[in-house]
Amino acid sequence: MELQIITQDTGPSCTLVLSGEVDVYTSPRLKQELVDIVDSGCMNVVVDLEKLNFIDSSGLGVLVSGLRRVKERGGTLRLVCTKDSILKIFRITGLDKVFPLFGTVEEAREF
């Protein structure tokens, strides 16, 4: 399955809406998208995982790298995820303690 990325720029926040799968084949696209929006000046990034069906370790690595990149510039990276299958991966890896997780994009933007 492919990865679709929709970027929504709403002023101080940028939202990436992901759908499909983030794996070893599609994670380079996600990485480039994160680099591009942070380099363009977006400091508060929200990544919406609600339509994501699968993420593997390469995808998690891209998110961690994106978090590091945005934090170096004084920004934030927040995730929107309520899907049990995706949340389980974050819990197993301990990344639920690293990333702020929210139930909706609106909650993530307001935090």
PyMOL commands that set and color helices and strands:
alter all, ss='L'
color gray80, all
select helices_A, chain A and resi 27-39+57-72+84-93+95-97+105-110
alter helices_A, ss='H'
color red, helices_A
select strands_A, chain A and resi 3-10+13-22+44-55+76-80+101-102
alter strands_A, ss='S'
color yellow, strands_A
deselect
rebuild
show_as cartoon
